[in-house]
């Protein structure tokens, strides 16, 4: 397996990165407290885009099919361009990349709002949606990359495993909060103000807080694994190794799960006459998921990452089967709570494996691949599950999360075979 981290003595090449003393080797002091609220708010636009685009497109064009297609194009843009942004961040640093795409993304969000209410052809709408996805600020994966670099290059070897686990737990819990709160915020703003309001506010957040994230001192940090001209010691081919691609497939399944659960739950609540309540009950899964994600850091080391993936993936699958059979709101709540105990730890585990298997000097690229996998899965599932709900009804749509959870479990099984006990790091 390719070595992931550089030597403990290495130091990031940064003129103004946070100072470190031997007596203060913890992540909070390495990054500085302001870093965490900035990074949390800066990732909100990313979580609001897919649902926000879907909401305003359906409202303005009165077509669920077109709305689903536009949200899918957001995912396509992220899939094609997101990893390239990660590669650029690895090559040139995160700051110049973010300072370029943050205002551009804000402008495109506003352009989409203008186009969707105009008489423009649907193709123009899809092009604008693609642009939104292509310029989506990859704050979550870049934050993971920054913190992993801080830990592996500025912390003693004995403390790294626990610090990495705790950091991945925090980052995944933050993602859970944002991916639950984002759609909920879209629903509140669209109902209270206007369908275009969520995207307008996302444009402001993208411009202000993503730029603040870029300007934070850690934004100038480059991995010590990179040479003076920014090139990586590892080949780009190593990004396509089976043990890394299987993690990307697994996290794509998690994205499918997020999108299918929210869409099928919306259909279920619409049948009960309360479609706006979907975001509230979706939070049941999100709260449990965030709590369990934080708890992963305290799991014993002998409970390996490959075993966690399969174990919590099976919990996710079991909860989704209960969801598919739910005919009442209490049964739906039980299913959502159970699924929350599975999806949070799975997300932590997948990002942990991604960090562990990143080729030397390419951590931002890998983390962006994983972050893109979530948003691509979410957007495709939202579009396809919406079509299923229209054609087969809620009963058919509720089986979409089962299919998504099956992708997670099958990828976990493939990972188990690829990483036999003798080959586990």
Secondary structure, DSSP 4 states (H G I P E B T S, - for coil): ----S--TT-----SSPPP--TT--SHHHHH-HHHHHHHHHHTHHHHHHHHHHHHHHHHHH--HHHHHHHHHHHHHHHHHHHHHHHHHHHHH-HHHHHHHHHHHHHHHHHHHHHHHTSS--HHHHHHHHHHHHHT---HHHHHHHHHHHHHHHHS-HHHHHHHHHHHHHHHHHHHHHHHHHHHHHHHHHHHHT-TTHHHHHHHHHHHHHHHHHHHSGGGG---TTS-TTS--SS-GGGGG-HHHHHHHHHHHHHHHHHHHHHHHHHHHHHHTT-GGGHHHHHHHHHHHHHHHHHHGGGS-TTS-HHHHHHHHHHHHHHHHHHHHH--SHHHHHHHHHHHHHHHHHHHHHHHHHHHHHPPTT-HHHHHHHHHHHHHHHHHHHHHHHHHHHHHH-HHHHTTHHHHHHHHHHHHHHHHHHHT-TTT--
